[in-house]
Amino acid sequence: MADPAVPDPNLPVNPADQPIFGTGGGLTFGLGSNNVGLGGAVNRVRFEAERLEFTADGWQATNVRLTNDPFSPPELELRSPTVTFTRLSPTRSEIRARNPRIVFDQGFSLPLFRERIILDSRQREAFPIGFGFDERDRGGFFVEGAFEPLSTPTVQLQIRPQIFLQQAFFGGDDRVIDQRESGSSFFDNLGLVAQLDARLSPTTTAEANLAIVSPLTFDNRNDNIRASVRARQLIGRNTLSLEYSFRDRLFNGSLGYQTVYSSLGAVFASPQFALGDTGINYRYQFGAQLVTADTDRDDLLEPIRDNNRVTLGRVQGVLEANRFITLWQGLPLPATPTEGLRYTSNPVVPFVALVPSARLVGSFYTNGESQTLLTGTLGLFGQFGHYSRPVLDYTAFNVSYSQRFGDGESPFLFDRDADERVLSLGIRQQIYGPFLFGVQASINLDRGDGFDTDYSLEYNRRTYSVVLRVNPEREIASIGLRINDFNFGTDRPPFSGEGNTVIGGAEQSND
């Protein structure tokens, strides 16, 4: 029996394949500041059932157990008394499970509350009820539901009603309350998020998003509504996007959150390419938009005005390049449940690497001004230990210094670069067993101020991970569940762990 693949110790380490930056494949459930989402894929599962009956369009099974774990007994299972699989089209299937539950370590279990799942290429909600935290628009903690009034092979409409619980019972954030009319009622603590996705052709997609944070006060739409419409067309490996957004919220370093009141335009973007065999990766992007956003320039504003917004056209080009240089690399532990795969789906490869990168951004505005920025960054990344022993057996770190060289200044605030020299520091440390604590921070060296600090607490197992993140500057928090993907071998043992083989008079473990 083959074990999951082990990284070749003779090959350079790619940080994208390591636990410090995340694992390869998997399914991610997110409960965040603005949404409850599901993304990624688990490509291999093991399946057991007491009875399986095939039909013309699929099959029906009783007492079903599904797991992504190649070892037995599984750490994580989905169990259901009855599961029906129906093929709806060549690219779309339906799974119905009666009273499905997720079982952790053959003991603790949680109900899924969702008995019907459509399998296709689109992102879908993990659970029908979710929670989030957003102080700026929703006054803090909120709860939301999710349902799909329209779901076809080409079009999906998803609606998520929201209740701002913290704002309703405790008053929420003063900035949010000030935006509401006096004498607010319970209905001012309701919100709505809607998303429409359409696949117009194999290479063309479109989406529309709408967020309303107070549905009964449309007269104050400048504070209560955000919306966007986008159409994407694949051109070779590149993507051409036509998009319009209303009140898009962006985080711009030490300048904090900035709102782009409206933007209409097109963006042509490449994926990441490799430059021959040099080890250099690069990508590029070009765009043109008509933008209305805030400015602090009095010469661009009318003497008598209701706001500080100005409308200008912008043409922008971006070119990025980086190279990953391995300075030192250790060896992973064997890919067994008690060694290399004790707390992670990939054996940890210790390494230290240097990553130089450069980013060139040129922005040109219709008032004749421009902003040209060249940012060079030198980063040191690494991890030590194997994340196998129960205490202090894993430390990951990153340190990077960025220096900006530029000419000109944007008339807007949302795309102005106010951080000339930035030091970024991060560490993730095993505390005990599967628990990791992490901090990632960015510091403006010219002023000595931190402007983006992210705290995380992780519970990692071979088959799944739970991650809690909090960012005080962004005033957001999220919790995510990740189900990991594996490279299965063949002839996996039964879920009970029985079925080992006797060879030459001795029992041979299937694991």
Secondary structure, DSSP 8 states (H G I E B T S, - for coil): --------TTS---GGGSTTT--SSEEEEEE-SS-EEEEEE----EEE-SEEEE-SSEEEEEEEEEES-SSSS-SEEEEEEEEEEEEEETTEEEEEEES-EEEETTTEEEE----EEEESSS---SSSEEEEEEHHHH-EEEEEE-EEEEE-SSEEEEEEEEE-HHHHHH---HHHHHHS-SS--GGGGEEEEEEEEEEEETTEEEEEEEEES-TT-GGGHHHHEEEEEEEEEEETTEEEEEEEEEEEEEE-GGG-EEEEEEEEEEEEE---EE-TTS-EEEEEEEEEEEEEEE---GGGS-SS-SS-EEEEEEEEEEEEEEE-EEEEE-----SSTTTTTSS-SS----EEEEEEEEEEEEEEETTS-EEEEEEEEEEEEEEEE-S-SSSS-EEEEEEEEEEEEEEE--SSSTT----SEEEEEEEEEEEETTEEEEEEEEEETTTTEE---EEEEEEE-SSEEEEEEEETTTTEEEEEEEEE-----SS---TTS---EEETTEEE---
